[in-house]
Amino acid sequence: MGLFDSLKQESQRNFIARSDEAKNDILFVYPEHNVRMLTQLTVGADEVALFVKDGTIQGRLGPGTHQLDTNNIPFLSRLVEKLTGGNLFVAELYFVSTREFPGVKFGGPIGDVRDPESALGIGTMVYGDFSVRVTDPEKLVVGLVGLRRTSNEEFLAWFKSLLLKVVRDRVAELLVKKRWPLLDVTSGAYSEEIEQEVLAGVRPHVDGYGLTVVRLGNVTIGIKPEDEATLKRLAKDQAYSKMAGGFQQYAAGQAMLGAAEGMAKGGGEGGGGMLQGAALGVGMGMAQALQQGQAAARPAGGPGAAPCPKCGTPGSGRFCSSCGAPMAAAASCAKCGSQLQPGAKFCGNCGQPAAG
């Protein structure tokens, strides 16, 4: 080290302030523990300087320029190193910013969550950002000293881990209690509710450290692309099966359409388009025929069936399914041809009076 560097370093020891590299840090620890008496200390407008010894706060200085002298700052007398003749005091010096720090990013896995619609366990993750502000610098420093998290990087790593734990617990609880479909959650439909729950949940954990999470932003719950595709496919199948009247009908129709597509592909390139159209028509027709066949196969005796003239059992065949007696021929409306109910005086379809 040259003479100029030695003089510069010696001069810097007479002035203490937050380093330029740490201007945007929440926490800055001055690297020297042995501080000369009469050193000039500069504290920024949005920070405080804390003097710590043996894990205990010995004193605090607010914004401004301070000459470190026991005559001006009485608490320094508790830090004086007597072996140096009173020229040095020993302490850890922390600069803590009190302004709001926005846009701090966080993220990580939540774990497997059961989707209420599909009953599948899906791996979820969360990412977003938050803003944090120190409300009680003394609590923060004492807490972090106890945790041995005394650098800005260590503080942020600890804080993000704490926030992620709360997010993981709260989101999993919400999904179970509210039974929110995962596809709705990942679409951002419940972002506001999630942010409010997390803010309320994280408060008890950080109050003891003199911290406040002011707000959360861009909180996104995500799942793997292949899991999203699976959930979307299952949602589509459920919707189509309801439209088809049940899962069996939908599955049968899908199987027939698959067979029809196979027929179309086997027709070669020249007639592929024509065959595909015809085959899809065949598939749809077969699916409709299956549904009609199932409807026709339902047991007789539903609402509107004629009663047996002998035993009264409802039926629609030529003979009674209970006693075997011939069923009376049902009368028809002279106007529209609809079958008349036994004893009906008017047609239930067009209102035409029944023939006497």
Secondary structure, DSSP 4 states (H G I P E B T S, - for coil): --HHHHHHHHHHTTEE---GGGTT-SEEE-S-SEEETT-EEEE-TTEEEEEEETTEEEEEE-SEEEE--TTT-GGGGGTB-GGGTTSEEE-EEEEEE-S-EEEEEEEEEEEEEE-TTT--EEEEEEEEEEEEEES-HHHHHHHHHHHT--SHHHHHHHHHHHHHHHHHHHHHHHHHHH---HHHHHTTTTHHHHHHHHHHHHHHHHGGGTEEEEEEEEEEEEE-HHHHHHHHHHHHHHHHHHHHTSHHHHHHHHHHHHHHHHHHHTTTTTTHHHHHHHHHHHHHHHHHHHHHHHHHTSPS--TTPEEPTTT--EE-SSB-TTT-PBPPPPPB-TTT-PBPPTT-SB-TTT-PBPP-
